[in-house]
Amino acid sequence: MNYQIKKSSELTDHETQHILSLWEVPEWSGMTPSDFRSFFKNSEFHFISGSEDEIPAIVRLNFDFFLEISGKQYSFAEAVGLVSAQKKRGYGSQLVQSFKENLIQRKIETIGFCFADLRPFYQQCNIEILENKAKAILENSENRWISSEDDDILIFNGSGETRELLRQLNPEKNAYLITKNNTMNYKNPDEHGYYGEFGGAFIPEMLYPNVEELQKNYLKIIESEEFQDEYQDLLKNYVGRATPLYFAKNLSRKYNTQIYLKREDLNHTGAHKINNALGQVLLAKRLGKTRIIAETGAGQHGVATATACALLGLECIVYMGEIDIQRQAPNVARMKMLGAEVIPATSGSKTLKDAVNEALRDWINNPVTTHYVIGSVVGPHPFPDLVARFQSIISKEIREQLKEKIGRENPDYVIACVGGGSNAAGTFYHFVEEKEVKIIAAEAGGLGIDSGKSAATTFLGTLGVLHGSKSLVMQTEDGQVIEPHSISAGLDYPGIGPFHAHLFKEKRAEFFSINDEEALQSAFELTKLEGIIPALESSHALAVLDKKKFREEDIVVICLSGRGDKDMETYLREIRS
Ligand SMILES: Cc1ncc(COP(=O)(O)O)c(C=O)c1O
């Protein structure tokens, strides 16, 4: 007998049907495998598998709820749907043991609920039972709070504090069980695309049909087996994933800590941008689009999109600020060779924000044939979520690679630079709910926060709407966007994705502002110590090493979002001066 853990997306069709038959829940009996995967998208399935595909025992680990007690929210996982197919064979208790060990090892605080007649079973499994405490848990049913039908609370894994908190529940002190379906988590903004107060879709009426078409279809398409087969195959064989997680020995020695670099610079086309561009162009094809538009700052997203279009046979138009066309000339040449038309954006600061404006204008004028491949976790819903999902491969791989290298999935720190925030969203994605992982974001401070020439949005921004979503925006008191400045074209943006605005507001991530000069010095340092020339954007993340003291034993993962070829002119100018 084998103990296995699978996410819903990893279950075979046969397994989903088998689980439904074990559960015998009448409302779920007609569920198709794809409905099953989407309905339980935030669950893990722990089971024992036997020969011939049988599943003698199963339990679901549900991450979709929290408890509100005295106005405070407490997050737990819930063990639910434990079924043993053959009674009295011991498979149920065998599963509970493995399950409990796994929860302890992964530090997942987990509770469950049961009727009084199951007490002997859980006692035998050594699960702590808080008798009759489930009655103090109120659930929402048709807009009324009613007492749970269960009798007891089970503690599969919980700290002393958690136990005490739950022990104190009584008819006067209730806990409210709130399912997260209508509230957000970072992997699922709410149905309108909000991360707390940030996000949404603020668009001109002319864009409604395009954006609505995307909202309705994106999850259905990108979660389908057929899409994933093609996408994953291309990531592996065309992009060259998985990218290495490289232990940077010399850098680690210098900073007296354990530094790993996630080598997105080794992707085909030289940055993380291809993960998203390829995914979105595949999606556009399935939506029947024939023409692709994109904006680009550093040119990496433009090159990635032009590459995906060349591969998949779609017309490609890239908008790029006039200043960026000058400072990222090698990438302009690449886009042209790949067959894309590069159109200069000549308004405003002639950089990334202005390129996004031009692309949105184009989309309004060409709603039927065209898909807009946004290059970061910005724009109207569903773009921030769509792009974050495509980039989430970065943290998925980090977890797997750390597990292999050091025996645990969670590092102590993850660090990434933030322009709009796509490489950062990808690097943080599978760690945001892992409390012990500290998250650090590096923004472009330009010539300094107070210099009037900066792009450090969380330090300088206020709540506003930019490019279709509500987030932090650098703006004057009357809402005029302030022109940003950064030495790196990819971070030269006066906004930040709603995902990151929420991380900032909730203090889940620590934000550093890195000046142009500091980023340049970090680029030279990495080159000298490790023989890797990083992109200027990624150098902002590296510069955090000079700003924060890490402990010798800390595992610090830095996303090296791209390579420095495109920035050679800037680096050479610095060497000459
Ligand atoms: C190498 C590299 N890193 C980072 C960025 C910043 O974008 P994002 O914040 O979406 O990752 C860019 C943007 O062009 C880039 O080229």
The ligand as a Gaussian input file, in Angstrom:
#p B3LYP/6-31G(d) Opt

LIG

0 1
 C       14.758000      40.630000     -16.931000
 C       13.569000      41.349000     -16.394000
 N       13.294000      41.276000     -15.071000
 C       12.242000      41.920000     -14.539000
 C       11.407000      42.698000     -15.323000
 C       10.284000      43.408000     -14.655000
 O        9.027000      42.910000     -14.981000
 P        8.169000      42.123000     -13.911000
 O        8.103000      42.968000     -12.702000
 O        6.854000      41.941000     -14.577000
 O        8.853000      40.825000     -13.648000
 C       11.641000      42.800000     -16.704000
 C       10.773000      43.591000     -17.555000
 O       10.970000      43.772000     -18.703000
 C       12.759000      42.109000     -17.245000
 O       13.047000      42.164000     -18.541000

